[in-house]
Amino acid sequence: MRNLPPLSAVRVFESAARHENFTRAAAELGMTQAAVSYQIKLLEGRLGTSLFNRRKGRLALSETGRRIAPLASDAFDTLDRAFRMARAE
């Protein structure tokens, strides 16, 4: 059995990591900036570490965030390909 965090929170993280901006991630995902922030906090709580450094209105990926962001993006790319193949059949 896999021990994954909620995929909705991972999806939010992936977008926020790409943009390094919660507001842009919110616009992309059709949610509020507060909802993005909440999902990131939930994910950070589940992982027990910060994924972003927040300083004076600036957002940057933490070391952990930098390590896992490309892997999360790759995972969503794989899922996208899988479901595109299923729709093509």
N, CA, C and O of each residue as an XYZ file, in Angstrom:
356
protein
N       0.840     -1.186      0.000
C       0.000      0.000      0.000
C       0.883      1.248      0.000
O       1.885      1.317      0.713
N       0.502      2.205     -0.792
C       1.250      3.464     -0.876
C       0.847      4.391      0.268
O      -0.305      4.394      0.702
N       1.796      5.166      0.742
C       1.542      6.141      1.796
C       1.665      7.545      1.201
O       2.600      8.288      1.503
N       0.699      7.886      0.351
C       0.726      9.172     -0.351
C      -0.076     10.223      0.405
O      -1.082      9.909      1.041
N       0.375     11.469      0.332
C      -0.457     12.551      0.849
C      -1.626     12.759     -0.109
O      -1.624     12.201     -1.207
N      -2.618     13.545      0.279
C      -3.752     13.793     -0.623
C      -3.271     14.347     -1.973
O      -2.521     15.321     -2.026
N      -3.715     13.713     -3.047
C      -3.265     14.139     -4.373
C      -3.705     15.555     -4.719
O      -3.044     16.233     -5.505
N      -4.808     16.007     -4.143
C      -5.223     17.395     -4.389
C      -4.183     18.370     -3.836
O      -3.914     19.399     -4.455
N      -3.609     18.065     -2.701
C      -2.569     18.925     -2.128
C      -1.282     18.835     -2.946
O      -0.584     19.834     -3.121
N      -0.972     17.651     -3.441
C       0.220     17.487     -4.283
C       0.052     18.264     -5.581
O       1.002     18.874     -6.072
N      -1.150     18.240     -6.134
C      -1.444     19.000     -7.357
C      -1.230     20.500     -7.122
O      -0.660     21.194     -7.963
N      -1.688     20.980     -5.984
C      -1.498     22.396     -5.630
C      -0.012     22.689     -5.468
O       0.482     23.701     -5.967
N       0.699     21.810     -4.774
C       2.146     22.008     -4.604
C       2.849     22.083     -5.950
O       3.675     22.970     -6.167
N       2.536     21.170     -6.850
C       3.195     21.132     -8.153
C       3.010     22.445     -8.901
O       3.959     22.967     -9.487
N       1.800     22.978     -8.886
C       1.540     24.252     -9.559
C       2.260     25.404     -8.862
O       2.889     26.234     -9.518
N       2.168     25.453     -7.548
C       2.829     26.527     -6.795
C       4.343     26.460     -6.959
O       5.010     27.493     -7.020
N       4.883     25.251     -7.029
C       6.329     25.101     -7.225
C       6.754     25.606     -8.597
O       7.776     26.283     -8.720
N       5.985     25.285     -9.624
C       6.313     25.764    -10.981
C       6.295     27.274    -11.056
O       7.177     27.890    -11.655
N       5.282     27.868    -10.444
C       5.120     29.323    -10.502
C       5.910     30.055     -9.421
O       6.186     31.248     -9.551
N       6.274     29.344     -8.356
C       6.839     29.951     -7.157
C       5.989     31.154     -6.746
O       6.494     32.218     -6.388
N       4.669     30.930     -6.814
C       3.721     31.989     -6.499
C       2.361     31.350     -6.229
O       1.820     30.644     -7.080
N       1.817     31.600     -5.048
C       0.523     31.011     -4.687
C      -0.616     31.638     -5.479
O      -1.578     30.949     -5.818
N      -0.529     32.914     -5.778
C      -1.600     33.589     -6.515
C      -1.703     33.045     -7.937
O      -2.806     32.804     -8.428
N      -0.567     32.852     -8.603
C      -0.584     32.300     -9.967
C      -1.063     30.849     -9.958
O      -1.798     30.425    -10.850
N      -0.644     30.103     -8.955
C      -1.115     28.716     -8.844
C      -2.627     28.699     -8.653
O      -3.324     27.882     -9.254
N      -3.128     29.591     -7.823
C      -4.576     29.672     -7.582
C      -5.320     29.969     -8.878
O      -6.347     29.349     -9.157
N      -4.820     30.899     -9.664
C      -5.468     31.243    -10.933
C      -5.460     30.041    -11.876
O      -6.465     29.760    -12.529
N      -4.342     29.335    -11.950
C      -4.241     28.168    -12.819
C      -5.218     27.070    -12.404
O      -5.804     26.397    -13.252
N      -5.386     26.898    -11.112
C      -6.211     25.804    -10.589
C      -7.663     26.194    -10.329
O      -8.475     25.345     -9.964
N      -7.995     27.465    -10.512
C      -9.372     27.919    -10.289
C      -9.768     27.910     -8.820
O     -10.887     27.537     -8.468
N      -8.840     28.323     -7.974
C      -9.130     28.391     -6.547
C      -8.583     29.698     -5.990
O      -7.942     30.463     -6.711
N      -8.829     29.951     -4.735
C      -8.328     31.182     -4.127
C      -6.893     30.990     -3.655
O      -6.427     29.866     -3.469
N      -6.206     32.109     -3.467
C      -4.852     32.069     -2.938
C      -4.866     31.476     -1.534
O      -3.952     30.740     -1.160
N      -5.892     31.792     -0.760
C      -6.008     31.251      0.598
C      -6.148     29.726      0.565
O      -5.589     29.032      1.414
N      -6.888     29.210     -0.408
C      -7.052     27.757     -0.532
C      -5.727     27.093     -0.901
O      -5.413     26.013     -0.402
N      -4.959     27.729     -1.764
C      -3.638     27.208     -2.126
C      -2.756     27.182     -0.880
O      -2.114     26.172     -0.590
N      -2.727     28.273     -0.160
C      -1.922     28.354      1.056
C      -2.325     27.271      2.057
O      -1.467     26.645      2.680
N      -3.612     27.057      2.205
C      -4.119     26.036      3.120
C      -3.672     24.637      2.700
O      -3.236     23.845      3.537
N      -3.778     24.334      1.413
C      -3.364     23.020      0.910
C      -1.860     22.797      1.116
O      -1.430     21.694      1.456
N      -1.073     23.849      0.907
C       0.374     23.736      1.116
C       0.675     23.494      2.591
O       1.521     22.665      2.925
N      -0.013     24.213      3.471
C       0.179     24.005      4.913
C      -0.194     22.578      5.312
O       0.510     21.955      6.106
N      -1.292     22.058      4.770
C      -1.672     20.673      5.050
C      -0.572     19.698      4.613
O      -0.213     18.778      5.348
N      -0.055     19.913      3.429
C       0.980     19.039      2.896
C       2.256     19.142      3.738
O       2.873     18.128      4.062
N       2.643     20.358      4.087
C       3.828     20.545      4.920
C       3.646     19.875      6.286
O       4.580     19.272      6.815
N       2.454     19.981      6.846
C       2.168     19.322      8.111
C       2.268     17.812      7.994
O       2.805     17.150      8.882
N       1.762     17.276      6.921
C       1.811     15.831      6.687
C       3.244     15.350      6.522
O       3.600     14.264      6.978
N       4.072     16.174      5.859
C       5.465     15.803      5.612
C       6.382     16.140      6.784
O       7.451     15.548      6.934
N       5.965     17.080      7.599
C       6.793     17.498      8.732
C       7.954     18.388      8.344
O       8.959     18.451      9.051
N       7.818     19.080      7.216
C       8.876     19.983      6.759
C       8.278     21.062      5.868
O       7.199     20.883      5.303
N       8.972     22.161      5.748
C       8.526     23.255      4.870
C       8.897     22.952      3.426
O       9.978     22.434      3.143
N       7.999     23.277      2.532
C       8.257     23.129      1.102
C       8.614     24.457      0.455
O       9.192     24.498     -0.631
N       8.262     25.541      1.134
C       8.541     26.887      0.646
C       9.141     27.718      1.770
O       8.826     27.524      2.944
N      10.008     28.645      1.388
C      10.483     29.673      2.312
C       9.689     30.928      2.007
O       9.587     31.338      0.851
N       9.136     31.528      3.025
C       8.309     32.723      2.860
C       9.007     33.880      3.564
O       9.199     33.856      4.780
N       9.384     34.893      2.787
C      10.064     36.048      3.356
C       9.588     37.327      2.687
O       9.708     37.490      1.472
N       9.054     38.218      3.482
C       8.677     39.559      3.012
C       7.941     39.536      1.682
O       8.315     40.239      0.744
N       6.900     38.730      1.605
C       6.088     38.685      0.402
C       6.706     37.906     -0.749
O       6.133     37.848     -1.837
N       7.869     37.306     -0.518
C       8.519     36.507     -1.564
C       8.418     35.044     -1.203
O       8.450     34.671     -0.030
N       8.295     34.234     -2.214
C       8.134     32.807     -2.029
C       9.222     32.088     -2.817
O       9.450     32.384     -3.990
N       9.880     31.157     -2.172
C      10.901     30.354     -2.849
C      10.814     28.929     -2.320
O      10.481     28.706     -1.157
N      11.111     27.990     -3.168
C      11.119     26.599     -2.744
C      12.211     26.366     -1.704
O      13.319     26.890     -1.825
N      11.895     25.588     -0.701
C      12.899     25.157      0.267
C      13.758     24.083     -0.401
O      13.488     23.684     -1.534
N      14.772     23.625      0.291
C      15.608     22.544     -0.242
C      14.759     21.309     -0.532
O      14.896     20.693     -1.589
N      13.886     20.949      0.402
C      13.004     19.799      0.189
C      12.091     20.045     -1.004
O      11.915     19.164     -1.846
N      11.507     21.243     -1.079
C      10.636     21.582     -2.198
C      11.346     21.470     -3.532
O      10.778     20.968     -4.502
N      12.599     21.941     -3.587
C      13.381     21.849     -4.830
C      13.649     20.402     -5.226
O      13.666     20.070     -6.411
N      13.858     19.541     -4.229
C      14.134     18.130     -4.534
C      12.898     17.402     -5.050
O      12.998     16.579     -5.960
N      11.721     17.703     -4.470
C      10.548     16.908     -4.848
C       9.716     17.514     -5.968
O       8.931     16.800     -6.591
N       9.859     18.805     -6.246
C       9.038     19.450     -7.280
C       9.176     18.774     -8.647
O       8.159     18.504     -9.285
N      10.401     18.488     -9.124
C      10.491     17.840    -10.446
C       9.878     16.442    -10.457
O       9.318     16.014    -11.466
N       9.983     15.744     -9.351
C       9.403     14.404     -9.270
C       7.876     14.474     -9.302
O       7.224     13.642     -9.933
N       7.313     15.472     -8.618
C       5.852     15.645     -8.643
C       5.392     16.004    -10.049
O       4.385     15.477    -10.524
N       6.112     16.890    -10.716
C       5.765     17.255    -12.095
C       5.831     16.048    -13.015
O       4.941     15.844    -13.840
N       6.883     15.247    -12.879
C       7.015     14.041    -13.695
C       5.851     13.082    -13.454
O       5.331     12.478    -14.393
N       5.447     12.946    -12.196
C       4.333     12.046    -11.867
C       3.048     12.508    -12.543
O       2.304     11.691    -13.085
N       2.781     13.816    -12.516
C       1.567     14.319    -13.170
C       1.676     14.208    -14.686
O       0.673     13.968    -15.358
N       2.875     14.378    -15.235
C       3.059     14.170    -16.673
C       2.753     12.722    -17.048
O       2.128     12.460    -18.075
N       3.192     11.792    -16.216
C       2.923     10.373    -16.462
C       1.428     10.086    -16.408
O       0.895      9.382    -17.266
N       0.757     10.626    -15.405
C      -0.698     10.449    -15.318
C      -1.402     11.048    -16.525
O      -2.343     10.456    -17.053
N      -0.955     12.213    -16.962
C      -1.550     12.857    -18.130
C      -1.409     11.961    -19.363
O      -2.366     11.780    -20.115
N      -0.219     11.404    -19.567
C      -0.004     10.513    -20.714
C      -0.893      9.276    -20.613
O      -1.478      8.848    -21.608
N      -0.994      8.706    -19.423
C      -1.813      7.498    -19.239
C      -3.271      7.766    -19.593
O      -3.894      6.969    -20.295
N      -3.813      8.867    -19.121
C      -5.219      9.146    -19.385
C      -5.452      9.615    -20.820
O      -6.530      9.401    -21.375
N      -4.452     10.250    -21.420
C      -4.570     10.593    -22.835
C      -4.625      9.330    -23.680
O      -5.401      9.247    -24.633
N      -3.797      8.344    -23.328
C      -3.803      7.055    -24.052
C      -5.167      6.365    -23.870
O      -5.710      5.814    -24.828
N      -5.714      6.390    -22.669
C      -6.999      5.746    -22.419
C      -8.113      6.397    -23.231
O      -9.000      5.706    -23.732
N      -8.074      7.723    -23.362
C      -9.108      8.423    -24.134
C      -8.972      8.121    -25.623
O      -9.967      8.131    -26.347
N      -7.747      7.851    -26.091
C      -7.505      7.602    -27.509
C      -7.952      6.216    -27.949
O      -8.099      5.968    -29.146
N      -8.171      5.314    -27.010
C      -8.563      3.941    -27.364
C     -10.011      3.842    -27.742
O     -10.492      2.756    -28.064
